Amino acid sequence: MLGTLELALRLAISRRSRDLRVFVIFVVVFLVGAMQLGFIGLGRMGLNMVTRLALSVGWA
């Protein structure tokens, strides 16, 4: 999970668009918060979706 979080933060930092960076950080924080509140399945599924999206777009 930390690898996925690190990947999301790296691609957020590497992007030039500030709006996109803020959006990615918001999504990651939301998913991590969901995992801590007990929605572990939802959080992992969401992080996997974000990672797949990043790879398919070519950010990583």
Residue, then its C-alpha position, 0 to 999 in steps of 0.5 A: m500500500l505504501g508503494t502505491l501511495e508513494l507512486a501517487l505522490r511522485l506522479a503528483i509532484s512530477r506533474r506541472s499542473r497544480d490543479l491535477r496535483v491537488f486533485v491526486i493528493f485529495v483522492v489519495v488522502f480520501l482513500v487512505g482515510a476510508m481505509q483507516l475508517g474501516f472501508i479497507g476494501l474500498g480504499r484498496m480498490g480505489l488505490n488500485m484504480v488510481t494506480r492503473l489509471a496513472l499507468s494507462v495515462g503514462w504518468a508513471 
